[in-house]
Amino acid sequence: MKELWQSRERHHLTQQIKYLRLVFNDHFMIALIFLFGALGVSYADALKTVTAPLWWGAPLLIIGFWALLQMGKLASLFFAADAVFLQPQEANMQAYVRGAWRYSHVLPLIILTFLGLLAAPFAIQGAGLTIIQWASFLVALLLLKSADLSVQSMALFVGQSENNTRWYWFLQLINIASLALTIYLPNYVAIVGAVLALIWEIQANRRAQQIAQKGRIDWLPAIAQEERRQFRIYRFYNLFTDVPGMVASAKRRKYLDIFLPRQSLSPQHTFTYLYTRGFLRGTEYLGLFLRLTVIGAVILYFVNTWWLAALVAALFIYLIGFQLLPFAGQYQNNVMTFLYPVTKRTQRQAFLHLLTILLGLTWLVFLIPTCWRLGFSTLTFAAAGISLLILIAFIVVYAPHRIDKIQ
């Protein structure tokens, strides 16, 4: 079973690396660098305005990191066929489950550590914590996540999922109490919260090993849970590249018919209608457009420097446009579209028309938090003008060449 887990782990890592290379391409990495740089400067500027500990600083840290503890699921890497072929090996599954438990630690602990270090300046300056208190908080956080993964590994076995559901709120109370003790107890006494988390982690780990030795795996729910976990991951990858087995669904959305073009269905308007209809009914690109627009608008609300606002708006306009470009080839595999009396140039113009409208709407939405935050001034309109120039350059210069390659 140990060799089986190692084989599946290698295959899984190979798949993740293949897709991550496509997601974090050169364009996306450059955009992320500028975005994180802009957010870092805004974060530093916001901290300078905090002159005394905020009353809501400590509760915000507890609630925020408690919510983060709920993220990160156990990666069992089970397949549907395991319910048949691995069932005779249930007595030897302890090594397999232990390997899954160890592997599932890597990403959550890295993310929690990174976010914990990132929040340290706010914790010390905004919440008035000492370094000892925040270090105890981070240690408790990592131990609680390890205990959470132990509880999830128990849920793989018959009867344990219902048992965990019954004790869910008690377990959450332990998490909140451990984090609160590290923050509200004075200095070195705050270590008590980390000790409580350590005791809970040891107990949960020991209990998980005992169940793995004697229990029987509840195959169907365990396989269904792993399929849902992997579906969420590959659905994210599918926003950037084609993932085998991921089929985008379509919804009628009759209430969006008012946005359909009213032109006559002449050849020059065929793909205008087709692209608009496909975008409004699809679940992939419409959701991507809405999510990135909302995220960009929220970030702009917290930016109080005009050049940072221009940079963030331009980056999100570029990111949204770049992620929507693959939609230009949405109908390339439909042989019937090649029978339309429509030239490639007309098809490209139809997509550019839709892209211009979408990015124009994004620009208008971004203008609202920018004006709200910076007011109506020359610098505000300068920021809006810079992002508008990026939009025009993307539509006129960059997008046509990429569309020609896609189509």
Salt bridges, closest charged atoms under 4 A:
ASP82 OD2 - ARG8 NH1 2.66
GLU90 OE1 - ARG216 NE 3.65
ASP148 OD2 - LYS145 NZ 2.96
GLU226 OE2 - ARG229 NH2 2.76
ASP257 OD2 - ARG252 NH2 2.98
ASP257 OD1 - ARG277 NH1 3.47
ASP404 OD2 - ARG348 NH1 3.12
